Amino acid sequence: MPNIYAYGFTGPDAEYFVPSSYTPGPGPQSPIPHEGRRSRAHRREATWSSENSPRSPPRTGSIKPIPSPRASTDATAVDQDELRHKALEAGIPSDYSLKNWDPNERPIILLGSVFDANSLGEWVFNWTKYHHGRTHEATRTAGGLWELLIELSSKLKRARDFFDSIRNVENREIVEDFMESGERLWHKLKNLLKCCEEYMWSGARRVNSPKYQEGKTKVQMGKQSGAEFVDAMFNGEKEWEKTERLMRGMATWCQRFQVNCEDILKRPDA
């Protein structure tokens, strides 16, 4: 169970109350950690230094969560026709990037890219780390948010998968109530992302972009836009209040789900 108090929740006076160099697909574009031409191995070593990559299990005491098992989203490992078919079933536009989406997981759309709970948490964490540094409390918080996203998503998925197998009427009602409240948290997450997207657009518009179509300016996402997103999410003067409420809600929901629903899902036919 995630403990949000382990991620730097403090008093209401600080700018960042809680506690990046990832390469997403079209949409939010990740910056190069260090300028200049370097080998891939050298860039990776310089980026992560003494820490593990977020895709690998964290060391003892790390602020990064251990992602739940998931299918590979590598373009070479996933049949593209099947991936596009699942995207179509999920109502995802055909021109959206699916690079960061595990098709076995629920899609989350951020601008022109599709994420799942794990890859979204990783994207936010890496951008926060890039913008603030690995020791900043906002980075520590992003690690907590990543963990909470994984747990909320996995528990909702288990509830959906086993719901039809639950025989006891009272147990079905309990699980159904948790599914409904979990969906409300998911909706709050989408609203938070939309609010933070607006800051991304503002950051992108401040960057000089190439001209196209008779003098019109094409807005391009870059370093400034990604930094604006995570700054908005964890900044007390911007969207931190929404982020904090969401994280506290997810932590409480996960804890109560563990107490009330896990035994039911382990023995749905009881």
PyMOL commands that set and color helices and strands:
alter all, ss='L'
color gray80, all
select helices_A, chain A and resi 4-7+40-48+80-89+117-132+137-163+169-205+223-234+240-260+262-266
alter helices_A, ss='H'
color red, helices_A
select strands_A, chain A and resi 97-100+108-110+113-115+211-212+216-217
alter strands_A, ss='S'
color yellow, strands_A
deselect
rebuild
show_as cartoon
